[in-house]
């Protein structure tokens, strides 16, 4: 499933909005956290940052599934904020959008 899911929409006031595939982005981010350190496209943090409360926010969600095979990401630690993973999702989506626009031939 792509991260950039639809064309940009424009509000009545002229602001552009880019819908993103949040679930797909989280799939990609969490998968890349497991990649070997230094491998292409890996996401990692130094050990001292993994002890920081901010890193707990990255790990505050986990993948759930039902008996029909549907999957979704949800907060597993309700008392822990999860803005850091949202920040990673939006940052990754911005990177994907930039790559997509740079490959577009005008």
NULUM-109217 format. One line per 10 residues: for each residue x, y, z of N, C-alpha, C. Coordinates in pm, 1 decimal. Atoms other than C-alpha are relative to their C-alpha. Example, Ala and Ser with C-alpha at 12.3 -4.5 7.8 and 13.67 -1.06 7.14 Angstrom:
// NULUM-109217
89.0 -119.0 0.0 1230.0 -450.0 780.0 90.0 120.0 0.0; -82.0 -119.0 -6.0 1367.0 -106.0 714.0 -77.0 109.0 73.0
//
This chain:
// NULUM-109217
85.2 -117.7 0.0 0.0 0.0 0.0 89.5 123.7 0.0; -84.8 -120.1 8.4 146.7 335.9 -96.5 -21.3 95.2 117.0; 7.2 -100.4 -105.9 219.8 611.1 152.6 -78.0 121.8 -50.7; 72.6 -110.5 61.4 99.8 887.1 -81.4 -116.6 -63.3 -74.7; 113.4 77.9 48.2 -250.8 762.9 -149.1 -86.7 68.3 -104.1; 89.0 -71.2 91.1 -433.5 1034.5 -340.8 65.8 129.2 -46.1; -45.0 -131.7 45.0 -388.2 1358.6 -526.1 -21.6 102.0 111.2; 15.3 -109.5 -94.5 -350.3 1675.1 -325.8 -137.5 62.4 -17.7; 127.9 -70.9 7.5 -681.9 1836.8 -238.6 21.5 143.6 46.7; -12.6 -142.3 -33.0 -731.6 2211.0 -206.7 -127.5 43.9 71.2
114.5 -49.3 -75.7 -955.1 2370.0 55.3 -57.7 124.5 -65.7; 63.0 -120.8 54.0 -1192.6 2657.3 -18.5 86.7 123.2 20.7; -87.5 -114.9 -27.6 -938.7 2892.5 136.1 133.4 -9.0 -72.8; -119.5 9.6 82.5 -664.9 2768.6 -99.2 114.7 -81.8 57.4; -105.9 82.4 -58.3 -464.5 2543.5 134.2 -0.5 -139.1 -63.4; -12.2 133.3 57.2 -333.6 2219.4 -13.5 17.9 -102.8 110.6; -11.1 109.7 -95.0 -370.4 1893.0 177.0 35.6 -127.3 -75.7; -42.9 123.6 62.7 -197.7 1567.1 94.5 -39.9 -117.0 89.8; 34.3 119.4 -79.3 -371.9 1251.8 222.1 116.5 -98.3 -2.7; -107.6 99.6 -7.6 -124.5 988.6 340.4 -54.9 -130.6 56.7
34.3 131.5 -52.7 -150.0 618.5 415.5 71.2 -21.6 133.1; -61.5 7.0 -132.3 -80.5 631.9 788.0 35.7 -143.0 40.0; -26.4 138.9 -38.4 -110.3 257.2 843.9 118.4 -56.2 -78.8; -111.5 47.0 83.0 125.1 183.5 553.4 131.8 61.6 44.8; -122.0 -66.8 -47.2 374.6 439.0 680.8 49.5 -65.2 129.0; -40.4 65.9 -125.1 372.8 278.9 1027.0 55.5 -138.6 -27.6; -53.6 131.4 38.1 420.1 -65.0 869.0 145.3 12.7 -43.8; -134.7 -20.4 53.0 725.3 64.8 684.4 97.8 42.9 108.7; -87.9 -50.9 -105.7 870.8 254.2 981.5 36.0 -109.7 99.0; -28.4 104.9 -98.6 835.9 -32.1 1228.8 83.1 -113.5 -61.2
-81.3 102.6 67.0 976.2 -278.5 971.9 144.7 46.5 -11.0; -135.9 -52.6 16.0 1277.9 -52.6 911.5 73.0 13.9 133.4; -64.7 -2.1 -132.0 1342.3 -26.2 1285.5 67.7 -133.5 30.0; -58.7 133.0 -19.4 1420.7 -399.3 1270.5 113.5 -31.8 -95.9; -109.6 23.4 93.9 1665.8 -369.5 980.2 133.0 7.0 73.4; -133.8 -2.6 -57.9 2028.6 -432.5 1059.4 56.9 142.2 -6.1; -59.0 -132.8 -9.6 2204.5 -115.4 1171.2 97.5 23.8 -115.5; -87.4 -34.5 111.0 2372.3 52.3 874.1 -46.6 -52.1 -134.2; 48.3 48.8 128.6 2176.0 -134.8 611.1 -84.3 108.2 -67.3; 74.9 -99.0 75.8 2001.6 58.0 339.3 -141.4 13.8 54.7
134.4 -35.0 -44.1 1682.5 229.4 453.7 -30.8 -37.4 145.0; 26.6 29.9 -141.2 1726.3 131.1 818.5 -29.6 128.6 76.3; 27.0 -110.5 -91.1 1588.8 358.4 1088.8 51.7 -45.0 135.6; -55.0 39.7 -129.0 1776.6 355.2 1414.8 23.8 122.6 86.8; -36.6 -106.1 -93.7 1861.4 557.7 1721.2 113.4 -53.7 86.2; -107.1 44.4 -89.0 2174.0 545.7 1934.1 -57.1 -53.5 132.0; 46.4 64.9 -123.2 2145.8 341.6 2252.6 -43.8 100.5 106.2; 37.7 -96.0 -104.0 2138.2 648.5 2478.2 -135.0 67.2 -29.6; 131.4 -56.0 31.8 1833.6 782.2 2290.3 -111.7 -100.9 22.0; 102.1 101.8 -23.9 1653.4 451.6 2326.3 -42.7 -4.6 146.8
37.1 -8.2 -141.6 1652.7 515.4 2701.8 -76.2 128.8 29.6; 69.9 -126.7 -15.9 1492.2 857.7 2648.0 -151.7 -23.7 -5.1; 145.9 15.9 3.4 1116.8 892.1 2718.9 -60.4 22.7 -139.4; 49.4 -22.0 135.1 1073.7 1014.8 2360.9 -5.9 -131.2 -78.6; -2.0 128.1 71.2 1167.3 669.2 2234.1 -117.6 -87.4 42.0; 118.3 73.8 -44.7 886.5 522.2 2447.0 -121.5 35.7 -84.1; 111.3 -41.4 84.4 648.4 724.5 2231.2 1.9 -72.9 -134.2; -11.0 73.1 126.5 780.4 552.1 1919.2 -51.9 -142.5 17.8; 40.6 138.0 -27.7 712.3 215.3 2081.2 -137.2 -9.9 65.6; 128.4 -1.2 -71.0 371.5 316.5 2222.3 -112.7 -66.8 -78.6
102.4 65.4 81.2 179.7 151.8 1937.1 50.2 -135.6 -46.4; -37.4 131.9 53.0 172.4 -204.5 1813.7 -104.8 -45.3 -100.2; 86.8 51.7 104.8 18.8 -398.3 1528.4 -98.1 -100.4 59.6; 105.2 90.8 -45.9 -311.2 -572.4 1603.6 -64.0 -64.3 -122.3; 71.7 64.8 109.3 -510.6 -815.5 1392.1 -122.6 -71.2 55.6; 118.8 74.6 -41.1 -849.8 -982.8 1400.8 -0.4 -136.0 -68.9; 5.5 135.9 54.6 -957.5 -1333.1 1303.6 -23.3 -4.3 -151.0; 18.3 -7.3 145.3 -1030.1 -1215.3 947.3 126.0 45.6 -71.8; -126.4 -39.6 59.5 -668.7 -1107.8 892.1 18.1 149.4 -17.9; -13.6 -145.1 10.5 -733.8 -734.0 906.8 97.3 47.9 107.7
-98.7 -51.0 -95.8 -453.8 -541.3 1073.4 -14.6 151.0 15.8; 1.0 -143.3 -27.7 -427.5 -197.3 1232.8 96.8 28.4 113.2; -89.6 -46.2 -105.6 -195.5 1.1 1455.5 -82.9 68.9 106.7; 73.2 -62.3 -108.7 -319.8 103.4 1797.2 91.8 18.7 119.8; -78.3 -29.2 -120.5 -186.5 245.4 2120.8 -9.1 -119.1 94.9; -1.9 111.0 -95.3 -79.0 -32.6 2354.9 34.2 46.7 140.1; -31.2 -58.9 -129.9 35.6 194.7 2633.5 -77.7 131.7 10.8; 83.9 -120.3 -0.8 -252.0 441.4 2687.3 57.0 117.4 79.2; -54.7 -109.5 -80.8 -60.9 640.4 2947.6 121.3 66.6 -64.8; -117.2 -54.9 68.6 229.4 702.7 2707.8 -43.5 81.0 -121.5
31.6 -76.6 121.5 198.0 985.1 2454.2 62.1 -69.3 -121.6; -54.5 63.6 120.3 258.8 875.1 2096.7 20.4 99.7 -113.4; -23.4 -101.5 102.5 331.2 1200.1 1915.4 127.2 -25.8 -79.4; -126.5 24.5 71.3 682.9 1083.2 1824.7 -21.3 -89.5 -121.4; 24.5 85.6 116.3 552.7 805.4 1598.9 -79.0 77.7 -105.7; 72.5 -84.3 95.5 310.3 1054.3 1441.6 96.7 91.9 -74.6; -101.9 -84.3 62.7 607.2 1282.7 1374.9 78.3 -81.0 -103.5; -72.2 84.3 95.9 796.5 994.9 1210.1 -85.8 -29.8 -122.5; 90.5 27.8 111.8 492.3 910.4 996.4 -6.2 119.8 -93.7; 9.3 -119.8 84.7 455.5 1268.7 873.6 132.5 31.7 -68.3
-131.7 -23.9 60.2 829.7 1302.7 814.1 25.3 -97.8 -114.5; -18.9 100.4 103.9 839.6 978.1 617.6 -89.9 30.2 -121.0; 91.3 -35.3 109.7 535.2 1086.3 413.9 54.2 118.5 -79.1; -58.6 -115.5 69.4 706.1 1418.5 335.0 115.4 -45.3 -89.1; -109.9 53.5 81.0 1011.8 1226.6 213.5 -54.2 -71.2 -123.9; 59.6 71.1 113.7 795.4 1002.2 -5.3 -59.4 96.9 -101.3; 58.9 -99.0 89.2 610.7 1302.0 -146.8 108.1 74.2 -77.3; -110.7 -70.0 67.6 936.9 1479.8 -222.8 60.8 -88.8 -108.5; -54.1 92.2 100.8 1071.2 1171.5 -399.8 -94.2 -11.5 -119.1; 97.9 13.7 108.0 749.4 1136.8 -599.1 -0.6 124.0 -87.7
2.8 -124.2 78.6 752.5 1502.2 -704.7 129.0 19.7 -76.8; -126.4 -18.6 69.9 1120.7 1494.9 -797.6 11.7 -92.7 -120.6; -2.7 92.4 112.5 1058.6 1201.4 -1030.5 -102.1 35.8 -107.0; 103.6 -41.0 94.8 766.1 1374.0 -1202.0 62.2 82.2 -112.4; -51.8 -74.2 115.5 843.8 1498.0 -1549.3 -102.9 105.9 -36.5; 92.3 -109.8 29.2 688.6 1837.5 -1611.3 -1.6 26.5 -145.1
//
